[in-house]
Amino acid sequence: MLERLLMASVAVFSLGAGVAGAQTIGFSQIGSESGWRAAETTVTMNEAKERGIDLRFSDAQQRQENQIAALRSFIAQGVDAILVAPVVATGWDSVLEEAAEAEIPVVLLDRMVDSSPDLYLTAVGSDLVHEGRVAGEWLVSAVNGEECRVVELQGTTGSSPAIDRKKGFEEGIAGADNIEIVRSQTGDFTRTRGKEVMESFLQAENGGADICALYAHNDDMAVGAIQAIKEAGLKPGEDILVVSIDAVPDIFQALAAGEANATVELTPNMAGPAFDALEAFFADGTMPEKFIQTESKLYTQADDPAGEYEARKDLGY
Ligand code: AHR
């Protein structure tokens, strides 16, 4: 349905206004829970500026109802397209149908929804299951057959990265009977909650003596947890291995200091591919792939973390 409506809108758009690209784009961002999220916001704003796009930004402060209200407001304003980083995966059908009815293409950034793909133009993101699998496989090889009791800090409950990174990690360690996830709780992708939940894990696990590794669904929670491990008198990166996801500057500092062991990169540049797809779509109706996948690279202490920190430190994280 969306494709039919959108093709009609392309015809009207190019014949009527004579405009080659989308000029006004609404962006509903989740909030600022992590360094990675801050960088994605910065990159999106910079990309929009460079391309002469009037970006209407709305910060949902972690609440889906705020995102739905923002999307409705963008629709009422008659924007040319909408970008949304959906905080959770469910509950989007109605508002996406409203956008389709209004012939406004929607692009998902970094997180997925469980709605029909017919209701959005494309999604830009990483393979979130793969990220978790890479982290799990790294741990399997790092512990090399030794018994390993793992604690897990999950992302925001109901979000696609929390669901998929958990699944992927479990797949990565499947078959390694020496590795067991003994505790798993949400830290909501924040540094503060990561620290608090890690403190409770340490307390419940013999002061941390019974924990071999931490798997955190993002670096910010890992950084908070590293602080908790240090305050408990243990050495993160040695007494407790730390593997997480995002590749933000602070985790490279921790890797360089030997306090973290591995991270899987998630690029904050989701907007570049999204704007490219929209430009091609508005130029001649080119339909993008339904999923535009970004890379997921593993970094360890052996990958020049100090240099990686320098390369990233001014990018808006
Ligand atoms: O959706 C991507 C995740 O959201 C990032 O890994 C995390 O840091 C963020 O908050």
Residues whose N, C-alpha, C, O or C-beta is under 5 A from the ligand:
A	BS01	AHR	E33 S34 W36 R37 D110 R111 P161 F189 H217 N218 I245 D246
